[in-house]
Amino acid sequence: MSSADFYDNFISYQIETGINDRIRNLYKRVFKTGISQNTNILEIGCGIGVLTYLLSRKIRKGRITGIDISPKSIEYAKTHITRSNLNFHTSDILDFDPAVPEFDRILLFDVLEHIQEENHVDLFAKISKWMNNQSLLLINIPNPNYILFDQKNNPQALQETDQPISIASLANSLDKASLEIEYLETYSVWVKRDYLFLLVRKRTEFTERSLSADRTFIERIRVRLSRDIVKWIHRYPVKRK
């Protein structure tokens, strides 16, 4: 069975689960990166557009482009989410050419483990071309140890081409595309430590910039007061002569 056929038959499951714990968690994580109503987003592997729908309620003026390898999933999304700033496309990500030259956020949620690992370098090289120095690539993958556990103990729970992606391998593929991991977290949705979440940026030359340079006058006062309070509460014991 081809990947397109597999995910065509995955639609009923997506409809049944709807906005589940994983989708809500990922939406919150996207939101925390600082999206606004003008943000331009590319969602790779959008399925029937459950997360796309949540994002569209926040992003009113920016563009959301969703792509998926499943024609039936895209057809369902186009039928049920009809907003003027949404674009859905049926495509393999390795063959996709977007109309928008750059994106503020590129979402690769629970997709990478279904793409053969030998294609990851080409995938990230392609994605890197759609990013500027302020863009973020957001990656969510199952904990590789969890996939290894399921391969041994619960293989029927795995999808087609469900492979463990090690951080070492991922970091190496990203590096070859001039991308680097800014943030990495192991977190839990249904099972302890079942997912990994990463923020990735284009690699740029490091420049020293003080945190205070980006703070407002009020924020600087708050930081100074907070430091003084901490110093007072945690005073180092000094013996007086």
N, C-alpha and C positions, 0 to 999 in steps of 0.2 A: 504494500500500500504506500502510495506517495505521501509526502508531508501534507500536500494540499488536501488530499482525500481524508487523511487522518483528522485534520483540523476542521474540515467541512463537517465531519461527524461529531465534533466537539462542541458544536453550537448549543445543543440542548443542555449540556452541563453548565455552560456559561450563563444561559438564561436562568437556570434553576438556582445557581449560587449567587448571581447578581453582584451587588456591592458587598462583598464579604470582608472578613477581617484583613486579608492580605491587600485587597484593593484600597480599603480605607487607610491602611497603614502607609501604602505607597503614595496615596494622594497627599497625606499629611507631610510626607517627606519632600515631595515636589514643592508643596506650598512653602515649606520652611526655607527653601533655597532662594526665596524672594521673587516669586512670579508676580506679575501684575496683569491688569486687563490688556496690556499691550504686548505681552510675551508671545514669541513665536516658538512653537513646540513641534518636534517630530517624535511621534510615538511609533516605535518599531515593534511589530507584533501586537497590534491593537485589538485583535479578535473582533468581537461584536461591538466594541466601543464602550465598555462599562466605565473604565477609567477616563476615557475621552469625554464621556458625558459629564463626569464630575469636574474635569478641568474646564470644560466649556462654560460652566456656570460662573467661573472666576474670570476667564479670558474672554472678553467681549470684543476687543478691537484687534488683538493679535490673531495670528493664524495657527490652527492646530491641524497638522497633517498626520493622518493615521495610515499605516500600511500593514498589510498582512498577506501571507501566502495563500490564505483560504479565500477563494472567490465568494463562497456562500456567506462567510463571516462578514466580508466587506459589503455584500449586498444587504445583509441584515442591518448593519450599522447605518448604511445610507438611507434605509427605509425608516428606521426608528429614531435617528438623531439628525434632524434637519435644521441646521443652523448655518447661516451664510458664511461664517468664518471657518467651517470645517471642510476638510478635503480628505476623502478616503480613496486609497489605491490598492489594487491587488498586485502584489509584486514580491519577488524574492529580494531581500535587502541588497544582495550583491549585484542585482541588475537595476536597482532603482536610481532614477535621476530626478531629484526634486525640482519643482518650479521655483521655490524659494532658495536663494544661494547660501544663506546661513541661518542657523537657528540659535535661539537663546538657550534652549534646553533640548537635549536629545535623550529620549527614554528608551532604555534597553532592559525591559523588565521581564525576567523569566523567559528569555529568548536565547541567550548565548549558549546555554547548555544543550540546545537543540540544533546548533550549527556546528558542523564538523570542525574540530579544533585546528586542523590544517588551514582552514579558511579565515581564522580569526585575524591574522595580520592584515590580509586584504580587506576584511570588514572594517577594521579600525582605521586603516589608511583612507578608506572611503569616507568614513564618518568624520575624520579629522578635517577633511576638505570643507565640510559644512559647518565648521566651528570657527569662531574668532577667539581672541584672548579672554573674553568675558563669558564665553559659552561654557556650559556644563554638560558633560555626558553623565547620566545617572544610570548605574547598572545594579540590577538586583538578580542574584542567582541563588539557587539552593546551596546550602552548605555541602561542599563536595563529600565530606564524611557521611552526611545523611544519604546522599545518593549511593555511595558505596555500601552503606548499611542496607538500603532497599534492594540493591542488586543482589545481595546475598540472602536477605530475609523476607523481602516483600516485592519481588520483581513485577508483579501485576499492577502495582501502584505507579509504576514509571510510565512516562509517555514515550512516544517514538523518539529515538536518538536522544535519550536522557543520559548525559555523560557528566562525570565530575570535573569541574574546572578548578584547578589549584590556583592559589593566589600567585605563586611563583610563575606559572605559565601565563596567567592573565597579565601580570605586570610586564613580562617579557614581550608579549604581543603588543601591549599598549606602548611600550617604549619604542618599538620599531616604527610606530606611527607618530612619534613625537608627542605622545600623550603620557600623562603621569597621574598617579593616584593621589588625590588631595586628602581624602577621608575614607576610612574603611571601618565598618561596624558589623559584628556578628550579633544577630538579634533573634527574637523568638516570635512566632505567630501562633502556630498550633502545637509545635513540639519545641522543647528547649534547644536553642541555637540552631534552628532549622534554616535560617537565611543569612546571606551576606549582602550588605548594601555598600555601594561605592560611589564617591563623587570623583570625577575625572576631568582634568583641564588639559589644554594644550600646554606643552612644555615651553616655558619662556625663560629668558635670562633673569636670574634672581636679582632683585633690587631691594635695598634696605629702606623700609618705610615704617616709621613709628606708628603704633596704634593710635596715639593721641592725635595724629594728623587727620584722622577720619572722624574724630569725635567733635560734637558740638560743644559750645561753651558750658551748657548745662550738664552734659555728659561728663565733661572733665571735672567739674565740681563734684559730681556724684562719685566718681572714681576716687578722687582725693579724699573725700569724707569717708568712703568705705575703707580705704587703706588706713586712715587714722584710727577708725573704730577697731579694725582688726588688730592693729599694733597695740591699742590700749587693752583689748580683751586678752590678748596673748602676749602679755609683757614678759620678756625674758628676765628670769630672777637674777638680780645683781646684788651681791653682798656688799653692804656699805661698811666702811671701816669706822 
